[in-house]
Amino acid sequence: MFFRTTQKVRVLLLLGSLCICGDFTAADDPVIPANNGVTFSHVYKIDLPKASDCKVEMDTIPVQDQGTEQAVSSQGMEGDNNIVFRHNIRLQTPKCDCESSESFQALLYRINGLEEEVTYLKSQCTQGCCGGGGSDIKCSGHGSLKQDTCSCVCDEGWEGEDCSRRSCPNECSDNGRCVDGQCVCYQGYAGADCSELLCPNDCNDKGRCVDGVCQCFRNFMGEDCSLWRCPNDCSGNGECDDGTCICEDGFTGIDCSKVMGPNNLRLLRSSEESLLVEWDEVPGAEYYLLTYHPEGDEGSIREIRVPSDTNSYLITGLTPGVKYIINVSAWIKGITSEPESLEATTEVSTVQKIRVVSQTEDSIQVEWPNPSSEVDYFRLTFVTPEGQEQEVRVQKSSGAKTSYTITDLFPGTKYLIKVQAIKGNTAGKPSSVNGLTDIDAPTNLVTKSVTEDTATLSW
Ligand SMILES: *[C@@H]1O[C@H](CO)[C@@H](O)[C@H](O)[C@H]1NC(C)=O
């Protein structure tokens, strides 16, 4: 029961919001002229049987029982051609059980029917030609009127509610104004229907325009292809300045693809077991890689990472008198420079102490301890009384010491004797000693004649 009444309320509210016209089978429907419009007044008289549990409840629209009138009205736009529809629905106090009331059922049926009619009418009314019998003139001669919707269906090339405007191709693709059938494209658009995007500066004839974006020919770049492109786009290691790469620190080459090498690799100092090398710093280097190996023995190569904050390295643990190949390269972003190469030889072992073992009138024997490291041979020199230096090659003995006897010397003469170890082309530090030959003793002494007080000797 309550359900019924609320459903009725819904229908009433609907009526209140619609534009209503037409012929209704309702009681008491006088036509009341109002202003310039026409007011239709429909009054529904509903007799509801009185019952204790039948009440008409209206939440939003106050409804009073017992003969009072509730008007639900809807008014269209005010004006000359407006038509105002008004519905008055009067509800009588129910007198019986609502559910079984035939008249109540009938009312609901009619109201539902009314709703449908009103919906249809509303769709017509909103077209603005409600019942007016629209003519072709309304479509400006460029379209036909569709009766059911009261709207124009324009001919090809025309548009507007009344088909009075020339239409533009593709509605100018939303990228232009339509002026008398011709698109006036907005900035940056072209084509009859403004669908084409223009490219900046038409790509300067150095590229193709594809959908507003320049596809530059090789060697050109930039939004409008006006810039010369750099070789290899500077390999990501530099800035392109109209065709010329400005390389980042440490990179070089026309396309910045190369890392600068550590120039001027040089030997600062060497000892029997170490080599100190230095090179020109490479700006931007992340680190240096130093490798070294004895000449002809690449298998025993050693690698050292030298941090970039230093540009020298002391290689230690080397063998005396050995030539090493030292390479240094700079590394940036995983790219290595060409190595700088240097050959350097450790000092040959020093001969510790040469000493004279024995001498005769014309010879001197010297000896010295063998150095622990390898030597090719020893070079022994002595200076003759005439000031001439003489040189002798002495093989290293297998024992702890090597000795040598210098012969054919003058008696009673002092000699400066020097010895040094030789390895390859290098000589170790010399050790020297002074030797003195014995005084010349006469030989073949013969007594020639002897008298009482003389003797003649010869030798
Ligand atoms: C060292 O550098 C030279 C010259 O740059 C190169 O020929 C050689 O292969 C390099 N050696 C090593 C072990 O990298």
The ligand as an ORCA input file, in Angstrom:
! r2SCAN-3c Opt
* xyz 0 1
  C     101.986     -2.006    -25.373
  O     101.940     -0.942    -26.286
  C     102.394     -1.254    -27.597
  C     102.467      0.008    -28.393
  O     101.431      0.820    -28.116
  C     101.500     -2.318    -28.186
  O     101.938     -2.646    -29.462
  C     101.531     -3.524    -27.295
  O     100.649     -4.501    -27.770
  C     101.157     -3.176    -25.879
  N     101.369     -4.339    -25.046
  C     100.476     -4.734    -24.173
  C     100.828     -5.945    -23.405
  O      99.474     -4.132    -23.992
*
